[in-house]
């Protein structure tokens, strides 16, 4: 065989390489890939800190027990399962007709992979981004904090310590500050920090005042859902943002709890996020916020809060306009009833 046969010409090799770059085989989009992608968004907006195989298994068993009962009888603790199967057509049939290993595969290797992947990406980017939101623009953070090393954050720094200080405690008190820094005072996940409140001010007489309306939460939400560049711009769903890509037009309870959890961790001194970590107690924190937002006794405050968030993040969305109209209508009815009762 000639040398030309053993070694193709540079021209033909170049043509092959050029063709491969422009028309090479595309990666096939499989149902597995789609579930991973779905898991990324579902975790950020609905339910993130949970054992997905366990959630799916418990959900399927509950459905079998209540197969002849109305959906209203489905227990509230399994609402995460119902929201998941309703958000992904065909998933319920696949799980119901599959084997136990199918449930584990979907829960751990597909949904779980997507959820943890998105959470990991957001944790990584927020670690440095949050430093821009600690003091007003143009002011220097003293002492400065590293973007890559978190050991000097948390209660080890004056600013992050003040933001993480549990509402009701006085960060300016030397003994309180030292007790939090040393770990003598352990902070549970359901002891909510000051950064959750607007202006970082807590009103013990009315705990709802400013709750979950702080500037740092707004910045964190925009960073994750509408794109990092939207933090300093007019609120709108950027074409590259998660909200736009997934057709998200309103703020969900799950997304608000998710952002609060992410911001809390970014302010802490721990470097590795773990939902079961007993120091940050992130899982307890996340669920305590979700529990409040889903509490029927707090429904009026929650409706007002979610409306406030949707108008702040998606001011031009039809969802925002419809929700606002419904609230006005409800208030008008209440005022009419009150007037009737007094005349």
Buried (B, 14 or more C-beta within 10 A) or exposed (E): EEEEEEEEEEEEEEEEEEEEEEEEEEEEEEBEEEBBBBBBBBBBBBBBBBEBBEBBBBBBEBBEEBEEEEEEEBEEEBBBBBBBBEEBEEBBEBBBEEEEEBBBBBBBBBBBBBBBBBBEEBBEBBBEBBBBBBEEEEEEBEEEBEEEEBEEBBBBBEBBBBBBBBBEBEBEEEEBBEBBBEEEBEBEBBBBBBBBBBEBEBEEEEBBBBBBBBEBBBBBBBBBBBBBEBBEEEBBBBEEBBBBBBEBBBBBBBBBBBBBBBBBBBBBBBEEBEBEBEEBBBBBBBBBBBEBBBEEEBEEBBBEBBBEBBBBBBEEBEBBBEBEEEBEEEEEEEEEEEEEEEE
